[in-house]
């Protein structure tokens, strides 16, 4: 690891998440050593121009920090497979971005001396530079061994997020909350825009944009900070 804290960062996963996180870390001063091929290499190269496309083994070999941004079902087998071939290095930082997992899924890497970190930025990624602005306004769930928790928190900050520590045992509940918020929001918007389209409203998404954003923003403001902290009924209002 460089003494000034700057790292060689490798990205495994070239979907919507990996390239954006690479761009964010590159913007924070880290050097991006390589990225694996993925579902949309043209989009990845637009977000990370000039970054070499390498296989996973070479990405790990070249990097002091390896970011694993792969689908949920692929993460465990990937970590274990790289451990079997002796890819993980002593003192290497290994960070995954999956909401549902803490650091246990990284145990095969940790057993070979790597440092396990779980950092999940809580935004919906588009896979474009637009996401960098969303990161700067968002939070990230951070899980790591106590001794290296500050490293995970610092990486979240360098991504642009405010870090929130989530315990290992709370990761499933955290993932459920994220899943509910994203799936419910998407489903409701799709239903509403479909109804408007059926009655002839052009650009129903644009029509509902201000309404949905302002309603969600107000719901988030009104959300109780802790279970049981429900506002008294006397303060309730009825939206017209």
ChimeraX attribute file (.defattr): number of C-alpha atoms within 10 A of each C-alpha:
attribute: neighborCount
match mode: 1-to-1
recipient: residues
	/A:1	13
	/A:2	8
	/A:3	6
	/A:4	6
	/A:5	9
	/A:6	15
	/A:7	21
	/A:8	21
	/A:9	24
	/A:10	30
	/A:11	29
	/A:12	26
	/A:13	21
	/A:14	26
	/A:15	22
	/A:16	21
	/A:17	22
	/A:18	28
	/A:19	30
	/A:20	25
	/A:21	26
	/A:22	27
	/A:23	22
	/A:24	23
	/A:25	23
	/A:26	19
	/A:27	13
	/A:28	15
	/A:29	14
	/A:30	18
	/A:31	19
	/A:32	24
	/A:33	24
	/A:34	26
	/A:35	30
	/A:36	22
	/A:37	20
	/A:38	17
	/A:39	11
	/A:40	12
	/A:41	16
	/A:42	13
	/A:43	17
	/A:44	28
	/A:45	17
	/A:46	14
	/A:47	20
	/A:48	22
	/A:49	12
	/A:50	10
	/A:51	18
	/A:52	16
	/A:53	20
	/A:54	17
	/A:55	13
	/A:56	20
	/A:57	15
	/A:58	16
	/A:59	26
	/A:60	26
	/A:61	15
	/A:62	15
	/A:63	23
	/A:64	24
	/A:65	24
	/A:66	27
	/A:67	27
	/A:68	22
	/A:69	23
	/A:70	22
	/A:71	12
	/A:72	12
	/A:73	8
	/A:74	10
	/A:75	19
	/A:76	17
	/A:77	12
	/A:78	17
	/A:79	21
	/A:80	16
	/A:81	14
	/A:82	16
	/A:83	19
	/A:84	12
	/A:85	9
	/A:86	12
	/A:87	18
	/A:88	25
	/A:89	19
	/A:90	14
	/A:91	15
	/A:92	21
	/A:93	25
	/A:94	26
	/A:95	24
	/A:96	24
	/A:97	26
	/A:98	20
	/A:99	24
	/A:100	18
	/A:101	24
	/A:102	26
	/A:103	22
	/A:104	15
	/A:105	17
	/A:106	24
	/A:107	17
	/A:108	21
	/A:109	26
	/A:110	23
	/A:111	13
	/A:112	16
	/A:113	15
	/A:114	20
	/A:115	24
	/A:116	27
	/A:117	27
	/A:118	31
	/A:119	29
	/A:120	25
	/A:121	25
	/A:122	17
	/A:123	16
	/A:124	12
	/A:125	18
	/A:126	12
	/A:127	21
	/A:128	16
	/A:129	16
	/A:130	11
	/A:131	19
	/A:132	20
	/A:133	11
	/A:134	17
	/A:135	25
	/A:136	15
	/A:137	13
	/A:138	16
	/A:139	21
	/A:140	26
	/A:141	26
	/A:142	29
	/A:143	27
	/A:144	24
	/A:145	16
	/A:146	8
	/A:147	7
	/A:148	14
	/A:149	17
	/A:150	14
	/A:151	17
	/A:152	23
	/A:153	24
	/A:154	14
	/A:155	20
	/A:156	25
	/A:157	18
	/A:158	20
	/A:159	27
	/A:160	23
	/A:161	24
	/A:162	19
	/A:163	23
	/A:164	16
	/A:165	14
	/A:166	18
	/A:167	15
	/A:168	17
	/A:169	10
	/A:170	13
	/A:171	20
	/A:172	14
	/A:173	13
	/A:174	16
	/A:175	17
	/A:176	12
	/A:177	12
	/A:178	16
	/A:179	14
	/A:180	11
	/A:181	11
	/A:182	12
	/A:183	10
	/A:184	12
	/A:185	13
	/A:186	11
	/A:187	10
	/A:188	12
	/A:189	16
	/A:190	13
	/A:191	11
	/A:192	13
	/A:193	18
	/A:194	14
	/A:195	13
	/A:196	16
	/A:197	14
	/A:198	10
	/A:199	8
	/A:200	9
	/A:201	13
	/A:202	12
	/A:203	11
	/A:204	18
	/A:205	17
	/A:206	10
	/A:207	13
	/A:208	15
	/A:209	12
	/A:210	11
	/A:211	11
	/A:212	15
	/A:213	11
	/A:214	12
	/A:215	12
	/A:216	13
	/A:217	12
	/A:218	11
	/A:219	11
	/A:220	11
	/A:221	10
	/A:222	11
	/A:223	13
	/A:224	12
	/A:225	10
	/A:226	7
	/A:227	7
	/A:228	7
	/A:229	9
	/A:230	11
	/A:231	11
	/A:232	7
	/A:233	7
	/A:234	6
	/A:235	6
	/A:236	8
	/A:237	7
	/A:238	4
	/A:239	4
	/A:240	3
